[in-house]
Amino acid sequence: MTKVTVYSKSWCPFCVRAKMLLQSKNIDFDEIDIGKQPEKRNEMIERSQRNTVPQIFINEHHVGGCDELLAADAQGTLDQLLNT
């Protein structure tokens, strides 16, 4: 089963947009709000090598942020990742 993890902050418009795309595809995802769980920020940075949100993972594959997620959707590679 595919596991999707989104590191986010509740006030971030890019996070909202990324989550809306996943929801529109009926994809369940685990959200880790680093605003509410600041101790998870270092975990996010270690996994992604980035310090901005959102950071999106499909299984262990780092998709990237909102722009990369939208690009993957436009290119058709997002559906391939989600079906692995």
C-alpha positions as CSV (number, residue, x, y, z in Angstrom):
1,M,0.0,0.0,0.0
2,T,1.3,3.5,-0.9
3,K,2.1,5.7,2.0
4,V,2.0,9.5,1.5
5,T,3.5,11.8,4.1
6,V,3.1,15.6,4.0
7,Y,5.2,17.8,6.3
8,S,3.3,21.1,6.5
9,K,2.3,24.2,8.5
10,S,-1.4,25.1,8.8
11,W,-1.0,28.7,7.6
12,C,1.1,27.8,4.5
13,P,-0.8,28.4,1.2
14,F,1.5,26.0,-0.7
15,C,0.8,23.3,1.9
16,V,-3.0,23.9,1.5
17,R,-2.7,23.7,-2.3
18,A,-0.6,20.4,-2.2
19,K,-3.1,18.8,0.3
20,M,-6.0,19.9,-1.9
21,L,-4.5,18.2,-4.9
22,L,-4.0,14.9,-2.9
23,Q,-7.5,15.2,-1.6
24,S,-8.9,15.7,-5.1
25,K,-7.3,12.4,-6.1
26,N,-8.8,10.7,-3.0
27,I,-5.3,10.0,-1.6
28,D,-5.0,9.4,2.1
29,F,-2.0,11.0,3.6
30,D,-0.3,11.4,6.9
31,E,0.2,15.1,7.7
32,I,2.9,16.2,10.1
33,D,2.3,19.8,11.0
34,I,5.7,21.1,12.1
35,G,4.0,24.2,13.4
36,K,2.2,22.1,16.0
37,Q,5.0,19.5,16.3
38,P,8.2,21.5,16.0
39,E,10.2,18.5,17.1
40,K,9.4,16.9,13.7
41,R,11.1,19.8,11.8
42,N,14.6,18.2,12.1
43,E,13.2,14.9,10.9
44,M,11.7,16.7,7.8
45,I,15.1,18.4,7.1
46,E,17.0,15.2,7.5
47,R,14.7,13.3,5.2
48,S,14.3,16.0,2.5
49,Q,17.5,18.1,2.9
50,R,15.2,21.1,2.7
51,N,13.8,23.4,5.4
52,T,10.7,24.7,3.7
53,V,7.2,23.3,3.7
54,P,5.5,21.4,2.3
55,Q,7.8,18.4,1.9
56,I,6.0,15.5,0.3
57,F,7.0,11.8,0.4
58,I,5.4,8.9,-1.5
59,N,6.6,5.8,0.3
60,E,10.3,6.7,0.7
61,H,10.5,8.8,-2.5
62,H,10.9,12.5,-1.9
63,V,8.6,14.2,-4.3
64,G,9.6,17.7,-3.1
65,G,7.4,20.7,-2.4
66,C,4.1,22.0,-3.9
67,D,5.6,23.0,-7.2
68,E,7.2,19.6,-7.7
69,L,4.0,17.8,-6.8
70,L,2.0,19.9,-9.2
71,A,4.6,19.3,-12.0
72,A,4.5,15.5,-11.3
73,D,0.7,15.6,-11.6
74,A,0.9,17.6,-14.9
75,Q,3.5,15.1,-16.3
76,G,1.5,12.1,-15.2
77,T,4.3,10.8,-13.0
78,L,2.3,11.4,-9.8
79,D,-0.2,8.7,-10.6
80,Q,2.6,6.3,-11.4
81,L,4.2,7.0,-8.0
82,L,0.9,6.7,-6.2
83,N,0.3,3.3,-7.8
84,T,3.6,1.7,-6.8
